[in-house]
Amino acid sequence: MQPAGREGGTAGAPARGSVVMLGVTRTFRGRGRPAAVGPITLRVAAGEVCALVGSNGSGKTTALRVLAGLVASSSGLVRICDHDVVRDPVSTHRLVGLSLGSVRSFYWRLTARQNLAFFGRLAGMRDRAIRDGISELATALGIESVVNEPARFLSRGALARLSVARALLPSRPVALLDEPLSAVDAQGRAAIVDALRCAAGRGAAVLVTAPEREEVAWCDRIYATPTG
């Protein structure tokens, strides 16, 4: 797979970075289906925001799940901050902030603040860091007016921004976000882009997915899934 758009580096032999996928595939055996992913080669260095672009069903979400250690790759090399994801999944989980963009990721009866606090504690954050992080992200993402509302009352756009906040709250070295801009308006997109750039500015390696290249033209580098 070759990078598309604003290329940087050599796709065939990526330099050591915070995120590396080299010839990665994921095949669901015994179902008569082709590979769900790949082969994919990409890299994201610390301080970069990169994108993986492809149509629905092209394997973008599965690629993020492979990187996060939630799904095993069938072949290829997957590394997060020099840790082999297959051999060392525990370290991988501690290094990654993940947003798969599903509304089912939240507890409907809890407020947005309570949801973020819950996931922050799961990530091992201290209470003060959680409070400060929620306050900062709620302001940055424009959800401060709804942060005390139950998740079941939030709009799709607010839930999308809440999902971004969940991924960024632990300030992990790597942030993986599945189509973070798909359900928000122009104002929400600008806020999310700024928040992701801020995370990269602090040294995180950020990888997002999107269905169209135009949506992520602001990224440092754009990769395309083999099926486009």
N, C-alpha and C positions, 0 to 999 in steps of 0.2 A: 504494500500500500504506500502510495506517495502522498506527501502533504499537498493540500490544495490551498489556494489563496496566498496569504503572506507567509511564504516558506521561510524556514530558518534551520540551518544544520542539514545533516544528511539523514534521510529517513531510513535508509537501508542499514546503517550502523550508528544508532543513536549514541551520543556521548552520555557519560554517567550523569544522571539527574535525579530529581526527587521521585519522578514517575517514569518507568520504562516498561513498554510492552514491545517485545521483539518476536515477530512471527507467531503471534498468539491466535489460537483457534479454540473454539468451544463447540463440540459436537454432541448432540443428544442421540445416543445410540439406541437402536432397536425401535425407533419410531418412524423410520422411513423418511426422515427429514434431513435436509442438508445442514451444514455447519451453521450454528446460530451466530457465530462470530468468526470473522477472520478470513485470511490471516491479517492481523493488524500489527503494525509497527509504529510506535510513537514515543515521544519523550516530552516531559515537562520539567523544566529546571526550576529550582527555587527562585521565586520572584516573577514567575511567568503566569499568565492566564492563557491557556490554550483550549481549543475546541475540537470535538469529534462530531462531524456532521454526517447525517445520513437519513434516509427516509424511514418511515415507521416500519418496524420489522427487520431493519438492517443490522441489528445487534448492538446498538449504542448502550442500552440499559444493561444488557448482559455484560458488555465490556467493563462497565463501571462495577458491576457486581464481582467480576473476576478480579479487578484491581483491589477491591475492598476485602477480598478473601471470602466472600459469601458463596461464590461458585468457583469450582476448580476448572482451570483451563485444561483442554485436551492436549495441547502442544504449545511450545514456545516458552519464552522467558518473561516473567512478570516480577518486577521489583519495585518496592516502595522504600525510598531513602536507603538504598543498598541492602534491604532485606528481601530475601526471596519469599514471595507471598505464599507459595505452596509449602515450603519447608518451615516457615516461621510465621504462621497466621496470627499468633497472639501479638507479636510486635506490630504487625500490619494494622490490626484493629486499634492499637494505641496511637497510631500515627495519622489516621484518616478521619476527617470529618465528612460525613456522607449525607447527601440529600437525593433520594430517589423520586421526589416530587409527588408522592402519593398522599392524598388526603387521609388515607387510612393509617398514615404514620403518626397520627396524633390521637390523644384521648379526648373524645368529644365533650365530656362533662367537665374537664379541666379547662381553666383559662389558658390563653396563649402564654402568659407568664409562667403559670404552673407547669405547662408542658415543657417549656424550655428549661425550667429549673430541674424538672425530673430528668431530662436527658443530660443536663449538665452534671448532675450528681452521678449518673451512670458512667459518665466520662471521667469521673474522679476529681471534678472541680470542687474547690472550696466555696462555701456559701457567699463570701464577699465577692469572689471573682465572678460567681454566677450573677449576683445582683448587678455588679458593675457592667458585666458583659451584656446582660439583657437590656439594661438602660441604654447603653451605647448603640447596640444593634437595632433596638426598637426605633430610636431616633434616626439612625442612618437609613433604615429601610422604610421609614414613614408609617410604622404601625403602632406608634406610641398611643394613639387614640383608641386602639382596640386591644391593647396588650392585656387588659384585665377582663376581656370578654371571653365567655366559653368558646371553645374552638368550633362548636357546632353552629354558632351564629356568624362565623367569619365568611366573607366572600371568597371566591376562588382566588382572586388576586391577593388578598390578605393571607390566605393559607400558603400561597406560593412564596410570599416574602417570609412568612414564618418558617417555611422549610429551609430557606436560605439561611435564616438566623440559626436554625438548629445545626446546620453544617459548620457554620463559622464560629459558633459560641465557644467551643473548646480550644480555639486557636491552635489547631493541629498543624503539623508541617505540610499536610496534603489535604486539599478540599476537592471532593468529587461531587458534581451536581448535575442531575439529569434534567435537561430542558428547563432551567430555572426561569427563563424569560417567556415561557409559552402561555401563561395564563394572566399576564399583567398588562396594564396599559403603559403608555409612553412614560409617564411619570414613574411608575413602578420599575420599568426597565432601567431608567436612568439611575434610580436609587440602587438597584441590584448591581448594575455594572460598577458603580462607584464603590460599593461595599466589597466586591470581588477584587477590584484593583487595589483597594486599601489592604486587603488580606495579602495579596501578592507583594505589596510594598513592604509588608512586615516580614517577608521571607517565605511565605507559603507558596507551594506549587498548586495551582488551581486548574482543574480540568472540567469543562462543561460540555454538554451535548446540545445539539440543536438540529432541527430538520432542514434548515436552509442556511447557506453560507452568509447571506446578507444579515441575518440575525446576530451573527458573531464576528462581523467584519472588524470589530474593535479589538479582537483578541491578538495576542502576539504571534500565534501560529494556528493554522487550521488544518486538521486532518480529515480525510473522508473515509468512510467505511468502504470496503471493496464493492459492495452492491450499490453505493451512492445514496 
